[in-house]
Structures are given as C-alpha cells and as structure tokens.
Amino acid sequence: MTNVFAKLQKGLWNLSPEERRTVYQDLRQALGLKETEPLLPLPEPAMKTLARRATELMLKALAAHPATQPLANAEALEAVFLQYGLPPVDAFLEAHLGPSQQMGQGGMPGLYFHALMNTRGIECTLQAAREVLPPEQQALVLERFPRALFLRHALLQEGISGAARA
C-alpha cells in the first residue's frame, strides 16, 4: 500500500486502475463519502432545481474572468451539477480523466481552477440551495457539497496536472 502512495507523487493517472481505486477509496473514506449513495442524496426534482439555479449563478462568475469564460456553457455546467446526484463509485473517478485532460489541454490554469471554481462553486451552490430547497435539504447540501466539490476538483486538477506534464 505504501508503494502506491509513493508512486502517487508522479500523478494519479500514472497509476494502474487498481492503484487509482486504492487511492480513491482512501479519499472517499477520508471525506466521509460513501460509494453506495449519491454525493448529494436529494430527490431527483430537488437535484434538478438545485442544478438549474446553481448553473445560473455560476455562469455569471465564470463569464466574468477570461480564464474561465470557456466554461460558461449553461448546458454543460448544469450537467456537471447533476453529477452530484451520482454516487462516487470507481467509474466516477475514471470519468474525470477525459474532462480533466481536455481542460488542461485547453489551457485551464490550475490557479483559476482552485481559487475561482472552488470558492465560487461553493458560494453559488449554497446560495442556490438556500433559494430553492426546503431547510432539511439545504442542511444536507451545506454539509456534503463542499466535500463532494473538493473531491471532484481534486480529481480534475490531477488530470490537468497530468496533461500539463505529458
């Protein structure tokens, strides 16, 4: 197991699929995210409403900065928000490889990814939850969304870094 984590310094995507799953399992456990339930276990109508409103809010934030303007696509962004309704199974990890490489090859700076996408992503999603969800669902989003977002963005950033090294 220690060998896997030593090899991780060369990048997550340089590990074998089995080694990636070991790391991903450790991350899920550390963040308290279960592979057997959605990242945000909301009823489907609530998830769609949240995704729609969060998309509206994020579009403004993304469009305001040259480095993130290419991500200001309502259809694509809403689809990303809807992915929070999925469980973080191993296939979820693997599904982040392609998009992260595209972001890296498309010139998405990691600085903007961390500083803007993480902070504005949390702010916009929590605001959307306050606006469109009942209190018990708001509490669930408040508790779980930051961990889910950081997991996804860490996976994407690993892919961007890997694409830059390639």
C-alpha positions in Angstrom: 0.0 0.0 0.0 2.8 2.5 0.9 4.2 1.8 -2.6 1.0 3.1 -4.2 1.2 6.4 -2.3 4.9 6.8 -3.2 4.0 6.3 -6.8 1.1 8.8 -6.5 3.7 11.6 -6.4 4.1 11.0 -10.2 0.4 11.6 -10.6 -2.9 9.8 -10.1 -3.3 9.0 -13.8 0.1 7.3 -13.9 -1.1 4.6 -11.5 -2.7 1.4 -12.6 -6.5 1.2 -12.4 -6.2 -0.9 -9.2 -3.8 1.6 -7.6 -6.1 4.5 -8.5 -9.0 2.7 -6.9 -6.9 2.2 -3.7 -6.2 6.0 -3.6 -9.8 6.9 -4.4 -11.2 4.6 -1.7 -8.9 6.3 0.8 -10.1 9.7 -0.4 -13.7 8.7 -0.1 -13.2 7.4 3.4 -11.3 10.5 4.5 -14.1 12.7 3.2 -16.9 10.6 4.6 -18.4 10.0 1.1 -20.0 6.6 0.6 -19.7 4.8 -2.7 -23.2 3.4 -2.2 -25.1 6.7 -2.1 -25.1 9.9 -4.2 -22.7 12.7 -3.4 -25.9 14.7 -2.7 -28.7 12.3 -1.9 -31.5 14.6 -2.9 -34.8 13.6 -4.6 -34.4 14.0 -8.4 -36.7 17.0 -8.7 -34.8 18.8 -5.9 -31.4 17.9 -7.6 -32.6 19.3 -10.9 -33.9 22.5 -9.3 -30.6 23.0 -7.4 -28.6 22.3 -10.5 -30.5 24.8 -12.6 -30.2 27.6 -10.1 -26.6 26.9 -9.3 -25.9 26.9 -13.0 -27.5 30.4 -13.4 -25.3 31.7 -10.6 -22.1 30.1 -11.7 -22.5 31.3 -15.3 -22.1 34.9 -14.1 -19.0 34.1 -12.1 -17.4 32.1 -15.0 -18.2 34.7 -17.7 -16.5 37.5 -15.7 -13.0 36.0 -16.0 -11.1 35.4 -19.2 -9.5 32.1 -17.9 -12.9 30.6 -17.1 -15.1 32.1 -19.9 -14.8 28.9 -22.0 -16.6 27.0 -19.1 -19.6 29.4 -19.1 -21.8 27.0 -21.0 -25.2 26.5 -19.4 -25.9 23.1 -20.7 -22.5 21.6 -19.8 -22.5 23.3 -16.4 -25.9 22.0 -15.5 -24.8 18.5 -16.5 -21.8 18.9 -14.2 -24.1 19.9 -11.3 -26.4 16.9 -11.9 -23.4 14.6 -11.5 -23.6 15.4 -7.8 -26.7 13.2 -7.8 -24.5 10.2 -8.6 -22.6 8.0 -6.2 -18.8 8.3 -6.2 -18.2 4.8 -7.5 -14.9 3.8 -9.1 -16.3 4.6 -12.6 -16.9 8.2 -11.3 -13.2 8.5 -10.7 -12.3 7.2 -14.2 -14.9 9.5 -15.8 -12.9 12.6 -14.7 -9.8 11.6 -16.7 -11.1 12.8 -20.1 -12.6 16.1 -19.0 -9.6 17.0 -16.9 -7.2 16.3 -19.8 -9.4 18.5 -22.1 -9.3 21.3 -19.5 -5.5 21.0 -19.2 -5.0 20.9 -23.0 -7.5 23.8 -23.4 -5.3 25.9 -21.2 -7.4 26.0 -18.0 -5.0 27.4 -15.4 -4.9 25.4 -12.1 -4.7 28.7 -10.2 -8.1 29.7 -11.5 -9.5 26.3 -11.1 -8.7 26.2 -7.4 -9.2 29.9 -6.5 -12.3 30.6 -8.5 -14.0 27.3 -9.2 -13.8 26.1 -5.7 -14.8 29.2 -3.9 -17.4 30.4 -6.3 -18.7 26.8 -6.8 -19.4 26.5 -3.0 -20.8 30.0 -2.7 -23.1 29.7 -5.7 -24.3 26.2 -4.8 -25.0 27.1 -1.2 -26.9 30.2 -2.3 -28.9 28.2 -4.8 -29.8 25.7 -2.0 -30.9 28.5 0.2 -33.1 29.9 -2.6 -34.7 26.7 -3.9 -34.6 23.9 -1.3 -36.5 23.3 2.0 -34.4 23.6 5.2 -33.7 19.9 5.6 -32.3 19.6 2.0 -30.4 22.9 2.5 -28.7 21.4 5.5 -27.7 18.3 3.5 -26.2 20.4 0.8 -24.4 22.6 3.3 -22.9 19.5 5.0 -22.0 17.5 2.0 -21.4 19.7 -1.0 -18.0 21.2 -0.1 -16.5 17.7 0.4 -18.0 16.5 -2.8 -16.8 19.5 -4.8 -13.3 19.3 -3.4 -13.1 15.6 -4.3 -14.2 16.2 -7.9 -12.0 19.2 -8.3 -9.0 17.3 -6.8 -9.6 14.6 -9.4 -9.9 17.1 -12.2 -6.8 19.0 -11.1 -4.8 15.8 -11.0 -5.8 15.3 -14.6 -5.0 18.8 -15.6 -1.5 18.5 -13.9 -1.0 15.1 -15.7 -2.0 16.7 -19.1 0.5 19.5 -18.5 3.3 17.1 -17.7 2.6 14.9 -20.7 
